[in-house]
Amino acid sequence: MNNIEVTLGNAIKNCRINRHFTQIELANLINKSNTTLAKYEKGEISIDVATLVEIAKVLQVPLEYFIEALKEKTEKSIPPQADLIIPQFYSSKKLYLYFWDARNNSLNTSVLKILEKTECTANCHKAEIYMNVKNVDDYIFCENAYEGTIEFHHIITNIYMKHKATPIEKITINILENFTPTDTKLGQFTGVSFRPITPLSCKMLLSIKPLKENDPVLKKLVIDKEDIKRLKTNNFFSVTQNW
């Protein structure tokens, strides 16, 4: 049983369940027997590209959905190398990002993927952000997708992104290091909102695991008296890590 086939089979099964299809329903729609589909999902037999394309079409997902699952499996299987220095907080290479949008009183949930190391700059990796997702396990379905880099430094981590569809739209996230082992870090998000179009800057929480909307740590996303005090004193908005 090949690990790639098992990973792909699990991705097909999870997507089918998320789309509320039974195994029999999906098998009929792709003109395969229920037994064959069951073997695909268990990773017992290889799936040809044409069938995978048909499954993606029926489940209404881009083919990239299944490729992403294989990429995650491959990235986890590659042993760390000495020159790929990633701080412990980012070592999972998949983080969850949150900011509070008071315009519609909603929590924006996003997923950060840290990819391969770039050749041009030390401690710099390619990265992607899937912004405003409804399901962190199905994050490829998002409102906006960004690509760019993440740079790790001793005292700060910088993320630079551009929108995949409209590269003119760029965002920056800066995360100061507080040198304390934590499951979350607070950063400053700067970019352009198109509802309406306006430059903005806000707090963004990074977490190594998904958070529920009632998690107390998310209260840190709301601008408080200390933030306003610093704004009045310095005449610019800033996010600190002393919490």
C-alpha positions as CSV (number, residue, x, y, z in Angstrom):
1,M,0.0,0.0,0.0
2,N,1.6,3.3,-1.2
3,N,1.6,6.2,1.2
4,I,0.8,8.6,-1.7
5,E,-2.3,6.5,-2.6
6,V,-3.4,6.4,1.0
7,T,-3.0,10.2,1.4
8,L,-4.9,10.8,-1.9
9,G,-7.6,8.3,-0.8
10,N,-8.1,10.0,2.5
11,A,-8.4,13.4,0.7
12,I,-11.1,12.0,-1.6
13,K,-13.0,10.5,1.3
14,N,-12.9,13.6,3.4
15,C,-13.9,15.8,0.5
16,R,-16.8,13.4,-0.4
17,I,-18.1,13.5,3.2
18,N,-17.7,17.4,3.4
19,R,-19.8,17.6,0.2
20,H,-22.4,15.2,1.7
21,F,-22.1,12.5,-0.9
22,T,-22.4,8.8,0.0
23,Q,-19.9,6.4,-1.5
24,I,-22.5,4.9,-3.7
25,E,-23.6,8.3,-5.0
26,L,-20.1,9.4,-5.9
27,A,-19.3,6.0,-7.5
28,N,-22.4,6.3,-9.8
29,L,-21.5,9.8,-10.8
30,I,-18.0,8.9,-11.9
31,N,-19.1,5.6,-13.5
32,K,-17.2,3.4,-11.2
33,S,-18.4,0.6,-8.9
34,N,-18.8,1.2,-5.2
35,T,-16.0,-1.4,-4.6
36,T,-13.6,0.4,-6.8
37,L,-14.3,3.8,-5.1
38,A,-13.8,2.1,-1.7
39,K,-10.4,0.9,-2.8
40,Y,-9.5,4.4,-4.1
41,E,-10.4,5.8,-0.7
42,K,-8.5,3.2,1.2
43,G,-5.4,3.6,-1.0
44,E,-5.5,0.0,-2.1
45,I,-5.4,0.8,-5.8
46,S,-3.9,3.6,-7.8
47,I,-6.2,6.3,-9.3
48,D,-5.7,7.5,-12.8
49,V,-5.6,11.2,-13.6
50,A,-8.8,11.2,-15.7
51,T,-10.7,9.7,-12.8
52,L,-9.3,12.1,-10.3
53,V,-10.3,15.0,-12.6
54,E,-13.8,13.6,-12.8
55,I,-14.0,13.3,-9.0
56,A,-12.9,16.9,-8.6
57,K,-15.5,18.0,-11.1
58,V,-18.3,16.1,-9.4
59,L,-17.3,17.3,-5.9
60,Q,-16.9,20.8,-7.3
61,V,-13.3,21.3,-6.1
62,P,-10.3,22.3,-8.1
63,L,-7.8,19.6,-8.8
64,E,-5.3,21.6,-6.6
65,Y,-7.3,20.4,-3.6
66,F,-5.9,16.9,-4.0
67,I,-2.5,18.1,-5.0
68,E,-2.3,20.2,-1.8
69,A,-3.0,17.1,0.3
70,L,-0.1,15.3,-1.4
71,K,2.2,18.3,-0.9
72,E,1.4,18.4,2.8
73,K,2.3,14.7,3.1
74,T,5.5,15.2,1.2
75,E,6.6,18.2,3.3
76,K,6.1,16.3,6.5
77,S,8.1,13.4,5.3
78,I,11.2,15.4,4.4
79,P,13.7,15.4,7.3
80,P,14.8,18.8,8.5
81,Q,18.1,20.1,7.3
82,A,20.6,22.1,9.3
83,D,20.5,25.2,7.1
84,L,16.6,25.4,7.2
85,I,16.3,27.4,10.4
86,I,12.7,27.8,11.4
87,P,11.7,28.9,14.9
88,Q,9.9,26.3,16.9
89,F,6.6,28.2,16.8
90,Y,6.5,27.9,13.0
91,S,7.9,24.4,12.8
92,S,4.6,22.8,11.9
93,K,4.7,24.9,8.7
94,K,0.9,25.4,9.0
95,L,-0.5,28.2,11.2
96,Y,-3.9,29.6,11.8
97,L,-4.4,33.4,11.6
98,Y,-7.2,35.5,13.1
99,F,-8.4,39.1,13.1
100,W,-11.6,40.7,14.3
101,D,-13.6,42.7,11.8
102,A,-15.9,45.0,13.8
103,R,-17.6,46.2,10.6
104,N,-19.7,43.1,10.5
105,N,-18.8,41.7,14.0
106,S,-17.1,38.6,12.7
107,L,-13.9,36.7,13.3
108,N,-11.8,36.3,10.1
109,T,-10.0,32.9,10.0
110,S,-7.1,32.2,7.7
111,V,-4.5,29.5,7.1
112,L,-0.8,30.2,6.6
113,K,1.3,27.5,4.7
114,I,5.1,27.7,5.0
115,L,6.6,26.1,1.9
116,E,10.2,25.4,0.6
117,K,13.2,27.6,1.3
118,T,14.0,30.3,-1.2
119,E,17.5,30.5,-2.7
120,C,17.9,34.2,-2.6
121,T,17.8,35.0,1.1
122,A,18.8,33.2,4.3
123,N,16.0,32.0,6.5
124,C,13.4,32.9,3.9
125,H,10.7,30.5,2.8
126,K,7.9,30.7,0.2
127,A,4.5,30.9,1.8
128,E,0.8,31.0,1.1
129,I,-2.2,32.5,2.9
130,Y,-5.8,31.3,2.4
131,M,-7.8,34.1,3.9
132,N,-11.3,34.0,5.3
133,V,-12.0,30.3,5.3
134,K,-15.1,28.6,6.7
135,N,-13.4,25.3,7.4
136,V,-9.7,25.2,8.3
137,D,-9.5,21.6,7.0
138,D,-10.9,22.7,3.7
139,Y,-8.9,25.9,3.5
140,I,-8.4,25.9,-0.3
141,F,-12.0,27.3,-0.4
142,C,-11.4,30.8,0.7
143,E,-12.3,34.4,0.0
144,N,-8.8,35.4,-1.0
145,A,-5.6,33.5,-1.7
146,Y,-2.1,35.1,-1.3
147,E,1.4,34.0,-2.1
148,G,4.8,35.4,-1.1
149,T,7.5,34.8,1.5
150,I,8.1,34.6,5.2
151,E,11.4,35.7,6.7
152,F,12.6,34.5,10.1
153,H,14.9,36.8,12.1
154,H,16.0,36.7,15.7
155,I,13.7,39.4,17.0
156,I,11.0,39.6,14.3
157,T,9.3,37.5,11.6
158,N,8.1,39.3,8.5
159,I,5.5,38.0,6.0
160,Y,5.1,39.6,2.6
161,M,2.2,38.6,0.3
162,K,0.5,39.5,-2.9
163,H,-3.0,38.4,-4.0
164,K,-2.8,35.4,-6.4
165,A,-5.5,36.8,-8.7
166,T,-4.8,40.6,-8.4
167,P,-1.0,41.0,-7.6
168,I,-1.5,44.8,-7.1
169,E,-3.1,43.9,-3.8
170,K,-0.3,43.3,-1.2
171,I,-0.3,42.6,2.5
172,T,2.4,42.6,5.2
173,I,2.4,40.8,8.6
174,N,5.0,41.6,11.2
175,I,5.4,39.4,14.3
176,L,7.7,40.5,17.1
177,E,9.4,37.7,19.1
178,N,8.6,37.7,22.8
179,F,11.1,34.8,23.5
180,T,8.5,32.9,25.4
181,P,7.2,29.4,24.4
182,T,3.5,30.0,23.6
183,D,0.9,28.5,21.3
184,T,-0.1,31.9,20.0
185,K,1.7,35.1,18.9
186,L,0.3,38.6,18.2
187,G,1.2,40.3,14.9
188,Q,0.4,43.4,13.0
189,F,-1.4,43.0,9.7
190,T,-1.2,45.8,7.1
191,G,-2.9,45.8,3.8
192,V,-5.8,47.1,1.7
193,S,-9.5,46.4,2.3
194,F,-11.9,46.4,-0.6
195,R,-15.0,46.8,1.5
196,P,-14.7,49.7,0.8
197,I,-11.3,50.2,-0.6
198,T,-9.0,51.6,2.1
199,P,-5.5,51.0,3.6
200,L,-5.7,49.5,7.1
201,S,-3.7,48.0,9.9
202,C,-5.0,45.7,12.6
203,K,-4.0,43.1,15.2
204,M,-3.6,39.5,13.9
205,L,-3.3,36.5,16.1
206,L,-1.2,33.5,14.9
207,S,-1.9,30.1,16.5
208,I,-0.3,26.7,16.1
209,K,-3.7,25.1,16.4
210,P,-7.3,26.1,15.4
211,L,-9.1,28.2,17.9
212,K,-12.8,28.3,18.7
213,E,-14.6,31.6,18.5
214,N,-15.1,31.8,22.2
215,D,-11.4,31.2,23.1
216,P,-10.4,33.9,25.6
217,V,-7.1,34.7,23.8
218,L,-9.1,36.1,20.8
219,K,-10.1,39.0,23.0
220,K,-6.6,40.3,22.4
221,L,-7.6,41.1,18.8
222,V,-9.9,44.0,20.0
223,I,-8.2,47.4,20.2
224,D,-8.0,48.3,23.9
225,K,-7.1,51.3,26.0
226,E,-3.4,50.6,25.9
227,D,-3.5,50.5,22.1
228,I,-5.3,53.8,22.0
229,K,-2.9,55.3,24.5
230,R,0.1,54.3,22.3
231,L,-1.7,55.7,19.3
232,K,-2.2,59.1,20.9
233,T,1.4,59.1,22.2
234,N,3.2,58.0,19.1
235,N,0.7,59.1,16.4
236,F,0.8,55.7,14.8
237,F,-0.8,52.3,15.4
238,S,1.5,49.6,16.7
239,V,1.2,46.0,18.0
240,T,3.5,44.9,20.8
241,Q,4.2,41.4,22.0
242,N,4.4,42.1,25.8
243,W,1.4,39.9,26.8
